[in-house]
Amino acid sequence: MQITIDGRTAYAYTGGKPFDPGLPAVAFVHGAQNDHSVWILQSRYFAHHGFAVLAWDLPGHGRSAGPALDTVEAMADWVLRASLAAGARRVAIVGHSMGSLIAVEAAGAQPAQVSAIALVGTAYPMKVSDALLQAARDDEPRAFDMINQWSFSGVTHRPGNPGPGFSVFNEGRRLMERQPAGVLLNDFSACNAYAGGQARAAAITCPVLFVLGDGDLMTPPKAARVLQQALPDSRTVRLPRCGHQLMAEQPEGVLKALTDFLNPLREPAKT
């Protein structure tokens, strides 16, 4: 699906089915230097099981026109306005990494528009190391290598190499290479600067799910504690043998966590 927002083209993958505003809506939001394709399994499943799906490319990412937005607050506002423009008056937001901060900001800023949030591979504050920021600024290929090395729990695990010619490492590298130059530094800087998480969490009224990887080096499970403490009624699923790219390493585990969480929340969309 393509829409025009703020005079620019925005793209959302709808899971292989036309977006139906009469169904409960789920917006999937990717992390830094990624795009909608990280959610292919989960977005297709929900689209074929009673949900209307919007897997967004944020501005300047994937098929959405730039420039990239430079704050989490602006990204959250964009996701809410883009989802509304697409026909979703109320939406559950599933966010990975930077996308999880966007989900927190959106749910706290506009609680009436958000039915639930799932925070996948999250941390707050989401500080980026000086070494990685410098690499993102001065040597993007080196930054991609660092991210890939730290994003997976191992080399030989499934689905790392389920068949000849397939590798989650190569897949992750190509995904990052598809994004325009400068997006990585923009995204990391936005994560590094975001300071409103606790205040927004205090205003959240919808159900909240944390999905964390036990082997995550980028956003280790302990880094989610500030948000978990701010959201005492939330639930948490921890996936074993899983790093930061949870949807690549444990796609079925992420899907089960999301379906268990979102299926009971289904309700007719308000028109």
Beta strands, then each sheet from edge to edge (+ up, - down):
strand 1: 2-5
strand 2: 8-13
strand 3: 25-29
strand 4: 52-56
strand 5: 91-96
strand 6: 114-120
strand 7: 208-213
strand 8: 235-239
sheet 1: 1+ 2- 4+ 3+ 5+ 6+ 7+ 8+
end
